[in-house]
């Protein structure tokens, strides 16, 4: 019976991964609701759990591909592989519109570009301080500091190692979780109480889950303004980081 | 039909990947240069154009919506197959980069909000701006 079950799982790898990720999502949203009262968004907990099972997989197999190194979970490698990942990321552009960005005004657009640049440069500086010297690793960690999507998209486009890509996801995740949790506490000190500052906030932080979660806990009326600029942030990062920023990095770090 | 939305998305992704790879070859680097970003840009422009002509049917939208709602689950699957064991050794870099960038960005919010507000207040004195209906 056990053999039959294993062979069903092996023959239906991708389908099994849908079921497995579904369970992880359910547990994550449950924890988000019960343990953090929705303050830490379910999506962030799900990614933490994802990294955690990758860690378990890595320890058990000694391999480099996390959970997907365990035979029956190979389907995770298809679901979370480069093909479906890029496909799903491109789909998030559906719903964004350039008429919307006009509403954000000059301040919103400046904050959007500055947000991507500042985050990237900051990530690169920290990576340098930790002894990374090659353009590929530096760019990938800098990209992860932009968001946990820009990190892996950049990393796989320019050929970074899985270890560095995992770091870039983790950096983006820390950014997202801290934005969700700390925004309500610092809001009054940074003047985050009007639509204009919410637009700027969304453009600077850019992590959609962090921005919407943080603003919802601060003042739900501000959420659409922050989301307006944050929606464009990851797209802008995916456009600029693996191209322009990578070339600048290559010029400085051979 | 739902497949129209999925196909549109597929075409944008493929064109983006192709443009990214070609750029990589032209620029002499072995990488995909901004392909995902190009795909996103293309999708936004096409969806905008279709919406304005009223050609984006509900079923087509459903095809696009399905995949954009699969985005986080796919990111979770992606996370589940990374080399986290090796990354844990370099863990502090992720923590410090992630935490530091939040602090820096928070500090920039009041500074940039002022730029925006100046812009807004000058706009408001122009009569055309006042006449525009509130959306």
HADDOCK unambig.tbl for C-alpha pairs under 7 A between the chains (distance, minus, plus):
assign (segid A and resid 21 and name CA) (segid B and resid 73 and name CA) 6.33 0.50 0.50
assign (segid A and resid 21 and name CA) (segid B and resid 77 and name CA) 6.72 0.50 0.50
assign (segid A and resid 43 and name CA) (segid B and resid 72 and name CA) 6.60 0.50 0.50
assign (segid A and resid 46 and name CA) (segid B and resid 76 and name CA) 6.27 0.50 0.50
assign (segid A and resid 47 and name CA) (segid B and resid 76 and name CA) 4.87 0.50 0.50
assign (segid A and resid 47 and name CA) (segid B and resid 79 and name CA) 6.35 0.50 0.50
assign (segid A and resid 50 and name CA) (segid B and resid 76 and name CA) 5.23 0.50 0.50
assign (segid A and resid 50 and name CA) (segid B and resid 77 and name CA) 6.54 0.50 0.50
assign (segid A and resid 50 and name CA) (segid B and resid 79 and name CA) 5.16 0.50 0.50
assign (segid A and resid 50 and name CA) (segid B and resid 80 and name CA) 4.34 0.50 0.50
assign (segid A and resid 51 and name CA) (segid B and resid 79 and name CA) 5.11 0.50 0.50
assign (segid A and resid 51 and name CA) (segid B and resid 80 and name CA) 5.15 0.50 0.50
assign (segid A and resid 51 and name CA) (segid B and resid 84 and name CA) 6.50 0.50 0.50
assign (segid A and resid 53 and name CA) (segid B and resid 80 and name CA) 5.90 0.50 0.50
assign (segid A and resid 54 and name CA) (segid B and resid 80 and name CA) 4.41 0.50 0.50
assign (segid A and resid 54 and name CA) (segid B and resid 81 and name CA) 5.47 0.50 0.50
assign (segid A and resid 54 and name CA) (segid B and resid 82 and name CA) 6.14 0.50 0.50
assign (segid A and resid 54 and name CA) (segid B and resid 83 and name CA) 6.99 0.50 0.50
assign (segid A and resid 54 and name CA) (segid B and resid 84 and name CA) 6.05 0.50 0.50
assign (segid A and resid 55 and name CA) (segid B and resid 84 and name CA) 5.07 0.50 0.50
assign (segid A and resid 55 and name CA) (segid B and resid 85 and name CA) 5.27 0.50 0.50
assign (segid A and resid 58 and name CA) (segid B and resid 83 and name CA) 6.78 0.50 0.50
assign (segid A and resid 58 and name CA) (segid B and resid 85 and name CA) 5.86 0.50 0.50
assign (segid A and resid 59 and name CA) (segid B and resid 85 and name CA) 6.83 0.50 0.50
assign (segid A and resid 64 and name CA) (segid B and resid 82 and name CA) 6.93 0.50 0.50
assign (segid A and resid 64 and name CA) (segid B and resid 83 and name CA) 4.75 0.50 0.50
assign (segid A and resid 65 and name CA) (segid B and resid 81 and name CA) 4.76 0.50 0.50
assign (segid A and resid 65 and name CA) (segid B and resid 82 and name CA) 5.23 0.50 0.50
assign (segid A and resid 65 and name CA) (segid B and resid 83 and name CA) 5.43 0.50 0.50
assign (segid A and resid 66 and name CA) (segid B and resid 80 and name CA) 5.97 0.50 0.50
assign (segid A and resid 66 and name CA) (segid B and resid 81 and name CA) 4.20 0.50 0.50
assign (segid A and resid 66 and name CA) (segid B and resid 82 and name CA) 5.18 0.50 0.50
assign (segid A and resid 66 and name CA) (segid B and resid 83 and name CA) 5.50 0.50 0.50
assign (segid A and resid 66 and name CA) (segid B and resid 84 and name CA) 6.78 0.50 0.50
assign (segid A and resid 67 and name CA) (segid B and resid 80 and name CA) 5.79 0.50 0.50
assign (segid A and resid 67 and name CA) (segid B and resid 81 and name CA) 5.40 0.50 0.50
assign (segid A and resid 68 and name CA) (segid B and resid 81 and name CA) 5.54 0.50 0.50
assign (segid A and resid 76 and name CA) (segid B and resid 77 and name CA) 5.71 0.50 0.50
assign (segid A and resid 77 and name CA) (segid B and resid 81 and name CA) 6.40 0.50 0.50
assign (segid A and resid 79 and name CA) (segid B and resid 74 and name CA) 6.10 0.50 0.50
assign (segid A and resid 79 and name CA) (segid B and resid 77 and name CA) 6.16 0.50 0.50
assign (segid A and resid 80 and name CA) (segid B and resid 74 and name CA) 5.21 0.50 0.50
assign (segid A and resid 80 and name CA) (segid B and resid 75 and name CA) 6.38 0.50 0.50
assign (segid A and resid 80 and name CA) (segid B and resid 77 and name CA) 4.41 0.50 0.50
assign (segid A and resid 80 and name CA) (segid B and resid 78 and name CA) 3.80 0.50 0.50
assign (segid A and resid 81 and name CA) (segid B and resid 78 and name CA) 6.23 0.50 0.50
assign (segid A and resid 85 and name CA) (segid B and resid 74 and name CA) 6.18 0.50 0.50
assign (segid A and resid 85 and name CA) (segid B and resid 75 and name CA) 6.90 0.50 0.50
assign (segid A and resid 86 and name CA) (segid B and resid 36 and name CA) 6.36 0.50 0.50
assign (segid A and resid 87 and name CA) (segid B and resid 10 and name CA) 6.92 0.50 0.50
assign (segid A and resid 87 and name CA) (segid B and resid 13 and name CA) 6.01 0.50 0.50
assign (segid A and resid 88 and name CA) (segid B and resid 67 and name CA) 5.48 0.50 0.50
assign (segid A and resid 88 and name CA) (segid B and resid 68 and name CA) 5.69 0.50 0.50
assign (segid A and resid 88 and name CA) (segid B and resid 70 and name CA) 6.66 0.50 0.50
assign (segid A and resid 88 and name CA) (segid B and resid 71 and name CA) 5.07 0.50 0.50
assign (segid A and resid 89 and name CA) (segid B and resid 71 and name CA) 6.32 0.50 0.50
assign (segid A and resid 90 and name CA) (segid B and resid 13 and name CA) 6.45 0.50 0.50
assign (segid A and resid 90 and name CA) (segid B and resid 36 and name CA) 6.30 0.50 0.50
assign (segid A and resid 90 and name CA) (segid B and resid 39 and name CA) 6.00 0.50 0.50
assign (segid A and resid 90 and name CA) (segid B and resid 40 and name CA) 4.81 0.50 0.50
assign (segid A and resid 91 and name CA) (segid B and resid 9 and name CA) 6.38 0.50 0.50
assign (segid A and resid 91 and name CA) (segid B and resid 64 and name CA) 6.20 0.50 0.50
assign (segid A and resid 91 and name CA) (segid B and resid 67 and name CA) 6.07 0.50 0.50
assign (segid A and resid 91 and name CA) (segid B and resid 68 and name CA) 4.94 0.50 0.50
assign (segid A and resid 92 and name CA) (segid B and resid 68 and name CA) 4.89 0.50 0.50
assign (segid A and resid 93 and name CA) (segid B and resid 40 and name CA) 5.29 0.50 0.50
assign (segid A and resid 93 and name CA) (segid B and resid 43 and name CA) 6.55 0.50 0.50
assign (segid A and resid 93 and name CA) (segid B and resid 44 and name CA) 5.95 0.50 0.50
assign (segid A and resid 94 and name CA) (segid B and resid 43 and name CA) 6.74 0.50 0.50
assign (segid A and resid 94 and name CA) (segid B and resid 44 and name CA) 6.21 0.50 0.50
assign (segid A and resid 94 and name CA) (segid B and resid 64 and name CA) 6.87 0.50 0.50
assign (segid A and resid 96 and name CA) (segid B and resid 44 and name CA) 6.39 0.50 0.50
assign (segid A and resid 97 and name CA) (segid B and resid 44 and name CA) 6.09 0.50 0.50
assign (segid A and resid 97 and name CA) (segid B and resid 48 and name CA) 6.50 0.50 0.50
assign (segid A and resid 106 and name CA) (segid B and resid 116 and name CA) 6.53 0.50 0.50
assign (segid A and resid 107 and name CA) (segid B and resid 112 and name CA) 6.77 0.50 0.50
assign (segid A and resid 107 and name CA) (segid B and resid 113 and name CA) 6.96 0.50 0.50
assign (segid A and resid 107 and name CA) (segid B and resid 115 and name CA) 5.91 0.50 0.50
assign (segid A and resid 107 and name CA) (segid B and resid 116 and name CA) 4.01 0.50 0.50
assign (segid A and resid 111 and name CA) (segid B and resid 112 and name CA) 6.74 0.50 0.50
assign (segid A and resid 119 and name CA) (segid B and resid 101 and name CA) 5.90 0.50 0.50
assign (segid A and resid 122 and name CA) (segid B and resid 97 and name CA) 6.98 0.50 0.50
assign (segid A and resid 122 and name CA) (segid B and resid 101 and name CA) 6.44 0.50 0.50
assign (segid A and resid 123 and name CA) (segid B and resid 97 and name CA) 5.26 0.50 0.50
assign (segid A and resid 126 and name CA) (segid B and resid 93 and name CA) 6.57 0.50 0.50
assign (segid A and resid 126 and name CA) (segid B and resid 97 and name CA) 5.89 0.50 0.50
assign (segid A and resid 127 and name CA) (segid B and resid 93 and name CA) 6.34 0.50 0.50
assign (segid A and resid 130 and name CA) (segid B and resid 93 and name CA) 6.58 0.50 0.50
assign (segid A and resid 145 and name CA) (segid B and resid 97 and name CA) 6.40 0.50 0.50
assign (segid A and resid 145 and name CA) (segid B and resid 98 and name CA) 5.94 0.50 0.50
assign (segid A and resid 157 and name CA) (segid B and resid 31 and name CA) 5.29 0.50 0.50
assign (segid A and resid 157 and name CA) (segid B and resid 32 and name CA) 4.83 0.50 0.50
assign (segid A and resid 158 and name CA) (segid B and resid 30 and name CA) 6.99 0.50 0.50
assign (segid A and resid 158 and name CA) (segid B and resid 31 and name CA) 4.56 0.50 0.50
assign (segid A and resid 158 and name CA) (segid B and resid 32 and name CA) 6.47 0.50 0.50
assign (segid A and resid 159 and name CA) (segid B and resid 31 and name CA) 6.88 0.50 0.50
assign (segid A and resid 162 and name CA) (segid B and resid 82 and name CA) 5.74 0.50 0.50
assign (segid A and resid 162 and name CA) (segid B and resid 83 and name CA) 5.38 0.50 0.50
assign (segid A and resid 163 and name CA) (segid B and resid 82 and name CA) 6.93 0.50 0.50
assign (segid A and resid 163 and name CA) (segid B and resid 83 and name CA) 4.99 0.50 0.50
assign (segid A and resid 163 and name CA) (segid B and resid 84 and name CA) 6.45 0.50 0.50
assign (segid A and resid 163 and name CA) (segid B and resid 86 and name CA) 5.62 0.50 0.50
assign (segid A and resid 163 and name CA) (segid B and resid 87 and name CA) 4.93 0.50 0.50
assign (segid A and resid 164 and name CA) (segid B and resid 87 and name CA) 6.73 0.50 0.50
assign (segid A and resid 166 and name CA) (segid B and resid 82 and name CA) 5.56 0.50 0.50
assign (segid A and resid 166 and name CA) (segid B and resid 83 and name CA) 6.26 0.50 0.50
assign (segid A and resid 166 and name CA) (segid B and resid 84 and name CA) 5.88 0.50 0.50
assign (segid A and resid 166 and name CA) (segid B and resid 87 and name CA) 6.00 0.50 0.50
assign (segid A and resid 167 and name CA) (segid B and resid 87 and name CA) 5.59 0.50 0.50
assign (segid A and resid 167 and name CA) (segid B and resid 91 and name CA) 6.94 0.50 0.50
assign (segid A and resid 167 and name CA) (segid B and resid 94 and name CA) 5.72 0.50 0.50
assign (segid A and resid 168 and name CA) (segid B and resid 94 and name CA) 6.78 0.50 0.50
assign (segid A and resid 170 and name CA) (segid B and resid 94 and name CA) 5.67 0.50 0.50
assign (segid A and resid 171 and name CA) (segid B and resid 94 and name CA) 4.08 0.50 0.50
assign (segid A and resid 171 and name CA) (segid B and resid 95 and name CA) 5.99 0.50 0.50
assign (segid A and resid 171 and name CA) (segid B and resid 97 and name CA) 6.04 0.50 0.50
assign (segid A and resid 171 and name CA) (segid B and resid 98 and name CA) 4.58 0.50 0.50
assign (segid A and resid 172 and name CA) (segid B and resid 98 and name CA) 6.02 0.50 0.50
assign (segid A and resid 174 and name CA) (segid B and resid 95 and name CA) 6.27 0.50 0.50
assign (segid A and resid 174 and name CA) (segid B and resid 98 and name CA) 4.95 0.50 0.50
assign (segid A and resid 174 and name CA) (segid B and resid 99 and name CA) 6.37 0.50 0.50
assign (segid A and resid 175 and name CA) (segid B and resid 98 and name CA) 4.41 0.50 0.50
assign (segid A and resid 175 and name CA) (segid B and resid 99 and name CA) 5.86 0.50 0.50
assign (segid A and resid 175 and name CA) (segid B and resid 102 and name CA) 5.96 0.50 0.50
assign (segid A and resid 178 and name CA) (segid B and resid 99 and name CA) 6.93 0.50 0.50
assign (segid A and resid 179 and name CA) (segid B and resid 102 and name CA) 6.58 0.50 0.50
assign (segid A and resid 190 and name CA) (segid B and resid 106 and name CA) 6.87 0.50 0.50
assign (segid A and resid 190 and name CA) (segid B and resid 107 and name CA) 6.93 0.50 0.50
assign (segid A and resid 190 and name CA) (segid B and resid 109 and name CA) 6.27 0.50 0.50
assign (segid A and resid 190 and name CA) (segid B and resid 110 and name CA) 5.27 0.50 0.50
assign (segid A and resid 191 and name CA) (segid B and resid 110 and name CA) 6.01 0.50 0.50
assign (segid A and resid 196 and name CA) (segid B and resid 113 and name CA) 6.36 0.50 0.50
assign (segid A and resid 196 and name CA) (segid B and resid 116 and name CA) 6.67 0.50 0.50
assign (segid A and resid 196 and name CA) (segid B and resid 117 and name CA) 6.92 0.50 0.50
assign (segid A and resid 197 and name CA) (segid B and resid 109 and name CA) 6.74 0.50 0.50
assign (segid A and resid 197 and name CA) (segid B and resid 113 and name CA) 4.98 0.50 0.50
assign (segid A and resid 200 and name CA) (segid B and resid 109 and name CA) 6.23 0.50 0.50
assign (segid A and resid 200 and name CA) (segid B and resid 112 and name CA) 6.60 0.50 0.50
assign (segid A and resid 200 and name CA) (segid B and resid 113 and name CA) 6.06 0.50 0.50
assign (segid A and resid 201 and name CA) (segid B and resid 109 and name CA) 5.71 0.50 0.50
assign (segid A and resid 204 and name CA) (segid B and resid 105 and name CA) 5.86 0.50 0.50
assign (segid A and resid 205 and name CA) (segid B and resid 102 and name CA) 6.99 0.50 0.50
assign (segid A and resid 205 and name CA) (segid B and resid 105 and name CA) 6.12 0.50 0.50
assign (segid A and resid 235 and name CA) (segid B and resid 37 and name CA) 5.53 0.50 0.50
assign (segid A and resid 235 and name CA) (segid B and resid 40 and name CA) 6.63 0.50 0.50
assign (segid A and resid 236 and name CA) (segid B and resid 37 and name CA) 6.76 0.50 0.50
assign (segid A and resid 238 and name CA) (segid B and resid 34 and name CA) 5.96 0.50 0.50
assign (segid A and resid 238 and name CA) (segid B and resid 36 and name CA) 6.12 0.50 0.50
assign (segid A and resid 238 and name CA) (segid B and resid 37 and name CA) 4.78 0.50 0.50
assign (segid A and resid 239 and name CA) (segid B and resid 34 and name CA) 4.59 0.50 0.50
assign (segid A and resid 239 and name CA) (segid B and resid 36 and name CA) 6.88 0.50 0.50
assign (segid A and resid 239 and name CA) (segid B and resid 37 and name CA) 4.00 0.50 0.50
assign (segid A and resid 239 and name CA) (segid B and resid 38 and name CA) 6.43 0.50 0.50
assign (segid A and resid 240 and name CA) (segid B and resid 34 and name CA) 6.59 0.50 0.50
assign (segid A and resid 242 and name CA) (segid B and resid 33 and name CA) 5.46 0.50 0.50
assign (segid A and resid 242 and name CA) (segid B and resid 34 and name CA) 5.23 0.50 0.50
assign (segid A and resid 243 and name CA) (segid B and resid 33 and name CA) 4.81 0.50 0.50
assign (segid A and resid 243 and name CA) (segid B and resid 34 and name CA) 5.36 0.50 0.50
